[in-house]
Amino acid sequence: MRQFPLIVGAAVTALLATGAITYAVAGDEGASGVVPAADSADAGFARDMAVHHQQAVEMSYVVRDRTDDEEVRRLAYDIAQTQANQRGMMLGWLDLWELPKVSADPPMTWMGMDGSAFGEDGALMPGMATNAEMKRLGTLNGKQAEIFYLQLMTEHHKGGVHMAQGCVNACEVGVGKRLARGMVEAQESEIALMAAMLKERGATASRP
């Protein structure tokens, strides 16, 4: 888990250095060269999903240290790498747009949701685990850790899909809409995979 800042930092640096995120690319769907406003769906999605992804990365590194099961470790590694890279991309967009990475508005307001309804014990957005749940994950081992991780990540992905679909519907910058579509497809596929993995372990996605 200590590697996380280095992974994200490297992802942002690589993307900016190679010019992978440019205004030309960002404008290939919708208005060319558009720079979104600070309160736009594009900026809100980038800020909120970066936070959402950070927790998924943290959970994945925790479970990799709590089990020897190769299937779960492989899934956790894939999720951590994918979401760390995506997080770096979204923070890179905010840098390019010269927009703040933190907003005074509650999370999810760009989707028309009352973000003040969230935030209880660390669950800042739909699907996010609470501080107590994160702490519990770090105390479990073996099959118990696998099941709880799969349950937490299933809920986390459902919240992520909801948010990504919101961007698909409301974002105006092409690269953001494409990333959001990819998130919906990938995370729905992983939800199905995790349901099968839970079934193999005699469990369901519902937490006790």
C-alpha positions in Angstrom: 0.0 0.0 0.0 3.0 2.3 0.5 3.7 2.0 -3.2 0.4 3.8 -4.1 1.6 7.4 -4.2 4.6 6.3 -6.3 2.4 4.4 -8.8 0.0 7.4 -9.2 2.8 9.9 -9.4 4.6 7.8 -12.1 1.3 7.5 -14.0 0.7 11.2 -14.0 4.3 12.0 -15.0 4.4 9.5 -17.8 1.1 10.7 -19.2 2.1 14.3 -19.1 5.6 13.7 -20.4 4.4 11.8 -23.5 1.6 14.2 -24.2 -0.9 11.3 -24.0 -3.6 13.7 -22.7 -3.9 16.7 -24.9 -6.6 19.2 -25.7 -6.8 17.9 -29.2 -7.6 14.4 -28.0 -9.8 15.7 -25.2 -11.9 17.5 -27.8 -12.4 14.7 -30.3 -16.0 14.2 -29.2 -18.0 17.3 -28.6 -16.6 20.8 -28.8 -13.0 20.9 -30.0 -10.5 22.2 -27.5 -13.1 22.6 -24.8 -11.8 23.3 -21.3 -14.5 22.4 -18.7 -15.5 24.7 -15.9 -14.6 23.8 -12.3 -18.3 22.9 -11.5 -18.8 20.9 -14.7 -19.6 17.2 -14.9 -16.2 16.6 -16.4 -14.3 18.1 -13.6 -16.6 16.7 -10.9 -16.2 13.2 -12.4 -12.4 13.5 -12.5 -12.2 14.7 -8.9 -14.7 12.3 -7.4 -13.6 9.2 -9.3 -10.0 9.8 -8.4 -11.0 9.6 -4.7 -13.2 6.6 -5.4 -10.4 4.8 -7.2 -7.9 5.6 -4.5 -9.9 3.5 -2.0 -10.1 0.6 -4.4 -6.4 0.6 -4.8 -5.9 0.6 -1.1 -8.3 -2.3 -0.5 -6.6 -4.3 -3.2 -3.2 -3.9 -1.7 -4.5 -4.8 1.7 -6.1 -8.1 0.5 -2.9 -9.1 -1.4 -1.2 -9.2 1.9 -3.9 -11.2 3.6 -4.3 -14.2 1.3 -2.2 -16.6 -0.7 -5.1 -17.3 -3.1 -3.7 -16.6 -6.6 -7.1 -15.9 -8.2 -7.9 -13.2 -5.6 -4.4 -11.8 -5.7 -4.5 -11.6 -9.5 -7.8 -9.8 -9.4 -6.6 -7.4 -6.7 -3.4 -6.6 -8.6 -5.4 -6.0 -11.8 -7.8 -3.6 -10.1 -5.0 -1.8 -8.3 -3.0 -1.2 -11.4 -5.9 -0.3 -13.6 -7.5 2.1 -11.1 -4.1 3.7 -10.1 -3.4 4.4 -13.8 -6.9 5.8 -14.4 -6.6 7.9 -11.3 -3.4 9.4 -12.7 -5.1 10.2 -15.9 -7.9 12.0 -14.3 -5.6 14.0 -12.0 -3.6 14.8 -15.1 -6.7 16.2 -16.9 -7.4 18.5 -13.9 -3.8 19.8 -14.2 -4.1 20.4 -17.9 -7.4 22.2 -17.4 -5.8 24.2 -14.5 -8.7 23.2 -12.2 -8.5 22.3 -8.5 -8.3 18.7 -7.5 -10.4 19.4 -4.4 -13.8 21.1 -4.4 -15.7 23.0 -1.7 -18.9 21.3 -2.9 -19.9 18.0 -1.5 -19.1 14.9 -3.7 -21.5 13.9 -6.4 -23.1 17.3 -6.8 -22.2 17.3 -10.5 -24.6 14.4 -10.8 -27.4 16.3 -9.1 -27.0 14.2 -5.9 -26.9 15.5 -2.3 -23.4 14.7 -1.5 -23.9 15.8 2.1 -25.8 12.6 2.6 -22.5 10.7 2.3 -19.4 10.9 4.4 -20.4 8.7 7.3 -17.4 7.0 8.7 -15.3 7.6 5.6 -17.9 6.4 3.0 -17.6 9.6 0.9 -19.5 8.3 -2.1 -21.8 5.4 -3.1 -20.1 2.1 -2.9 -17.2 3.3 -0.8 -16.3 1.3 2.3 -16.4 2.9 5.7 -13.4 3.4 7.9 -14.6 0.5 10.1 -14.9 -1.8 7.1 -11.4 -0.9 5.9 -10.0 -1.6 9.3 -11.8 -4.9 9.5 -10.4 -6.0 6.1 -7.0 -5.4 7.5 -7.6 -7.9 10.4 -8.9 -10.8 8.3 -6.8 -13.5 6.7 -7.3 -16.3 4.1 -10.8 -17.1 3.0 -12.4 -14.6 5.3 -10.3 -11.8 3.8 -11.1 -13.0 0.3 -14.8 -13.0 0.9 -15.0 -9.6 2.6 -12.8 -8.0 -0.1 -15.0 -9.4 -2.9 -18.1 -8.1 -1.1 -16.6 -4.7 -0.5 -15.3 -4.5 -4.1 -18.6 -5.6 -5.6 -20.3 -2.7 -3.8 -17.5 -0.4 -4.7 -17.8 -1.3 -8.4 -21.5 -0.8 -8.3 -21.0 2.8 -7.0 -18.3 3.3 -9.6 -20.5 2.1 -12.5 -23.2 4.5 -11.3 -20.8 7.4 -11.3 -19.2 6.5 -14.6 -22.6 6.2 -16.3 -23.3 9.7 -14.9 -20.3 11.0 -16.8 -21.3 9.1 -20.0 -24.6 11.0 -19.8 -23.3 14.4 -18.8 -19.6 14.9 -19.6 -18.7 16.9 -22.6 -15.0 16.1 -23.1 -14.5 13.1 -25.4 -11.6 11.4 -23.6 -13.6 11.5 -20.3 -16.7 10.0 -21.9 -14.7 7.2 -23.4 -12.9 6.4 -20.2 -16.2 6.4 -18.4 -17.7 4.0 -20.9 -14.8 1.7 -20.5 -15.2 1.8 -16.7 -18.8 0.8 -17.0 -18.0 -2.2 -19.2 -14.9 -3.3 -17.2 -16.4 -3.0 -13.8 -19.7 -4.7 -14.8 -17.6 -7.6 -16.1 -15.6 -7.7 -12.8 -18.9 -7.6 -10.8 -20.0 -10.8 -12.6 -16.5 -12.4 -12.0 -16.6 -11.6 -8.3 -20.1 -13.0 -8.0 -18.8 -16.3 -9.4 -15.7 -16.1 -7.0 -18.0 -15.5 -4.0 -20.2 -18.5 -5.0 -17.1 -20.7 -5.2 -16.4 -19.7 -1.6 -20.0 -20.3 -0.4 -20.8 -16.6 -0.1 -22.8 -13.9 -1.7 -22.2 -10.2 -2.4 -24.4 -9.3 0.6 -22.3 -8.5 3.7 -23.4 -9.8 7.1 
